[in-house]
């Protein structure tokens, strides 16, 4: 049974520390020497436990600021956990506007670095290099540092590397919401082909149709907590119910303000 588990997470959590510094001028700092900036702690992920099986596509649902992207980055090893542990069985690739790639390197250099991280040898990367470039449609920019790329170009490069280099576990954070229509069509074809057959996919998307079409299970997150994981339709129903409550609530403004604070922590 253990051999069939791609990701096992036990009691993982993540809290961000935010400094609310209002002393943004020399005058303010001089006259507030004994009034230090306040610190706020934002619990982005609260003690979650979950297992993701090999070969399954699981969707993550929840409103902005609920902890989806933080959870993905914890599972992918981008962020260290504050508590608990994560066991990964296979090579991973996170696709979220180039997270995991160096923006100071060219596309060519990132392809070789990312391929090596995924366990490929130089000759193996050489063999798929042209396919990666062609799929990403970056023939004219392959030796340009990706810090000069648009977000769509970076997304295409990351997606192409993961698909062609054969990552065992792929984390897709709103991959269908970036890039142009042609790239999104390519991404859909990847899901409908045998390219990801046998791969484990963790998919973050606000598109319920994407979740419904490709995910055999889904998880619903709220305020950093894993409220449900299981049947996709049940998770979607909980997500829709949560959004309906928020819309009708008279206290919608404080909720939005808290979301903005959480989003600031996640981007820190």
C-alpha positions in Angstrom: 0.0 0.0 0.0 2.8 2.4 0.9 4.3 1.9 -2.6 1.1 3.3 -4.1 1.3 6.5 -2.2 2.9 9.5 -4.1 2.6 12.0 -1.3 2.0 11.5 2.4 1.7 14.6 4.6 1.1 14.4 8.3 0.1 17.3 10.5 1.8 19.9 8.3 1.4 23.6 9.0 2.8 27.0 7.9 2.5 30.4 9.5 3.8 33.6 7.9 5.2 36.5 9.9 4.3 39.9 8.6 5.8 43.1 9.9 3.2 46.0 9.8 5.8 48.8 9.4 4.1 52.2 9.3 7.4 54.0 9.9 8.1 54.5 6.2 9.8 57.9 6.5 12.9 59.1 8.4 10.7 61.4 10.5 8.4 58.6 11.6 11.3 56.4 12.5 13.0 59.1 14.6 9.9 59.9 16.5 8.9 56.3 17.0 12.2 54.8 18.3 10.3 53.3 21.2 7.3 52.2 19.3 8.5 49.3 17.2 6.6 48.0 14.2 3.8 45.5 15.0 4.1 41.9 13.9 1.2 39.9 12.7 1.2 36.1 12.3 -0.9 34.6 9.5 -1.6 30.9 9.7 -1.7 30.0 6.0 -1.9 26.2 6.5 -3.3 24.7 9.8 -2.3 21.1 10.7 -3.2 19.2 7.5 -3.0 15.5 7.0 -3.5 13.9 3.6 -2.4 11.2 1.2 -2.3 11.4 -2.6 -2.0 8.2 -4.5 0.2 7.5 -7.5 -1.4 8.3 -10.9 -4.4 10.3 -9.6 -5.3 13.8 -10.4 -6.5 15.7 -7.4 -8.0 19.2 -7.5 -7.6 21.9 -4.8 -10.6 24.2 -4.3 -11.0 27.2 -2.1 -11.4 31.0 -2.1 -8.3 33.2 -2.6 -6.2 33.2 0.5 -7.5 29.9 1.8 -4.0 28.3 1.6 -4.1 26.4 -1.7 -0.9 27.8 -3.2 0.9 27.6 0.2 -0.1 23.9 0.5 1.2 23.2 -3.0 4.5 24.9 -2.2 4.8 22.9 1.0 4.2 19.6 -0.8 6.6 20.6 -3.6 9.3 21.4 -1.1 9.5 25.1 -2.0 8.5 26.1 1.6 9.7 24.2 4.7 6.9 23.1 7.1 6.6 24.5 10.6 5.4 21.2 11.9 4.7 17.6 10.7 6.4 15.9 7.8 6.0 15.2 4.1 7.1 12.0 2.3 7.4 12.3 -1.5 7.7 9.1 -3.7 9.0 10.3 -7.0 10.4 13.4 -8.8 8.4 16.6 -8.7 7.9 19.7 -10.8 5.9 22.8 -9.6 4.4 24.9 -12.4 3.4 28.3 -11.0 4.8 31.1 -13.2 8.3 29.7 -13.1 8.6 28.8 -9.4 11.7 26.6 -9.1 13.4 28.2 -12.0 16.1 30.8 -11.8 15.1 34.1 -13.4 18.8 35.0 -13.7 19.4 32.0 -16.1 18.4 31.7 -19.7 15.7 29.3 -20.9 18.4 27.0 -22.2 20.2 26.9 -18.8 16.9 26.4 -16.9 16.0 23.5 -19.1 19.3 21.7 -18.2 19.1 22.6 -14.5 15.5 21.5 -14.2 16.1 18.3 -16.2 19.0 17.5 -14.0 16.9 18.0 -10.9 14.3 15.6 -12.3 17.1 13.0 -12.6 17.9 13.2 -16.3 21.4 12.9 -17.7 22.8 15.5 -20.1 22.4 13.2 -23.1 18.8 12.6 -22.1 18.1 16.4 -21.9 19.9 16.9 -25.2 17.5 14.4 -26.8 14.3 16.2 -25.7 15.7 19.8 -25.8 14.2 20.7 -29.1 10.8 19.3 -28.1 10.8 21.4 -25.0 11.6 24.5 -26.9 9.1 23.8 -29.7 6.3 23.0 -27.3 6.9 26.2 -25.3 7.2 28.2 -28.6 10.4 29.9 -27.4 12.7 29.3 -30.4 13.6 33.0 -30.7 14.2 33.5 -26.9 16.0 30.4 -25.8 19.2 32.3 -24.8 17.4 35.2 -23.1 17.2 35.3 -19.3 13.7 34.4 -18.2 13.5 37.5 -16.0 12.7 39.3 -19.3 9.9 36.9 -20.2 6.2 37.5 -19.8 4.4 35.4 -17.2 2.9 33.4 -20.1 6.3 32.6 -21.6 7.6 31.4 -18.2 4.5 29.3 -17.7 4.9 27.7 -21.1 8.6 26.9 -20.4 7.8 25.3 -17.0 4.9 23.3 -18.4 6.9 22.1 -21.3 9.9 21.0 -19.1 7.7 19.1 -16.8 5.7 17.3 -19.5 8.7 16.4 -21.7 11.2 15.7 -18.9 8.7 13.3 -17.3 8.2 14.5 -13.8 6.4 11.8 -11.7 4.5 14.4 -9.7 3.3 17.6 -11.2 1.9 20.6 -9.3 -0.2 22.8 -11.5 -1.2 26.1 -10.0 -3.7 27.8 -12.2 -1.9 26.6 -15.3 -5.0 26.9 -17.4 -5.3 30.6 -16.4 -2.0 31.8 -17.8 -0.6 32.1 -21.3 -2.6 32.7 -24.5 -5.5 30.7 -25.9 -3.1 28.6 -28.0 -1.0 27.5 -25.0 -4.1 26.8 -22.9 -5.3 24.5 -25.8 -2.0 22.7 -25.7 -2.3 22.3 -21.9 -5.8 20.8 -22.4 -4.5 18.4 -25.0 -1.8 17.2 -22.6 -4.5 16.2 -20.1 -6.5 14.5 -22.8 -3.5 12.5 -24.2 -1.3 9.8 -22.8 1.4 12.3 -21.8 0.4 12.3 -18.2 -0.8 8.7 -18.0 0.5 7.3 -14.8 1.6 10.7 -13.5 0.4 12.2 -10.2 -1.2 15.7 -10.7 -2.1 18.2 -8.0 -4.2 20.8 -9.8 -5.2 24.2 -8.4 -7.9 25.9 -10.4 -10.9 28.2 -10.0 -12.4 26.6 -13.1 -14.9 24.1 -11.8 -15.2 22.5 -15.2 -11.5 21.8 -15.3 -11.7 20.2 -11.8 -14.8 18.3 -12.7 -13.4 17.0 -16.0 -9.9 15.9 -14.9 -9.8 15.3 -11.2 -10.9 11.9 -9.7 -10.8 13.5 -6.2 -10.8 17.0 -4.9 -10.1 18.9 -1.7 -11.9 21.9 -0.3 -9.8 24.4 1.8 -11.1 27.2 4.0 -9.1 29.6 6.2 -6.0 27.4 6.0 -7.9 24.2 7.0 -8.6 21.1 5.0 -12.4 20.9 5.3 -12.9 18.0 2.9 -11.1 15.6 0.6 -12.8 13.0 -1.5 -15.6 13.0 -4.1 -15.0 15.8 -6.6 -18.7 16.8 -6.8 -19.0 17.0 -3.0 -15.9 19.2 -2.9 -17.3 21.5 -5.6 -20.7 21.7 -3.7 -18.9 22.8 -0.5 -16.9 25.4 -2.5 -20.0 26.8 -4.1 -21.9 26.8 -0.8 -19.0 28.7 0.8 -19.0 31.3 -1.9 -22.7 31.8 -1.7 -22.5 32.4 2.1 -19.7 34.9 1.6 -21.7 36.8 -1.1 -24.8 37.0 1.1 -22.9 37.8 4.3 -23.1 41.4 5.7 -19.5 41.0 7.0 -18.0 40.5 3.5 -15.6 43.5 3.7 -13.6 42.2 6.8 -13.3 38.8 5.0 -11.9 40.4 1.9 -9.5 42.5 4.0 -8.2 39.4 5.7 -7.8 37.7 2.4 -5.7 40.6 1.1 -3.5 40.2 4.2 -3.1 36.5 3.7 -2.3 37.0 0.0 0.4 39.5 1.0 1.9 36.9 3.3 1.9 34.3 0.6 3.7 36.6 -1.8 6.3 37.5 0.8 
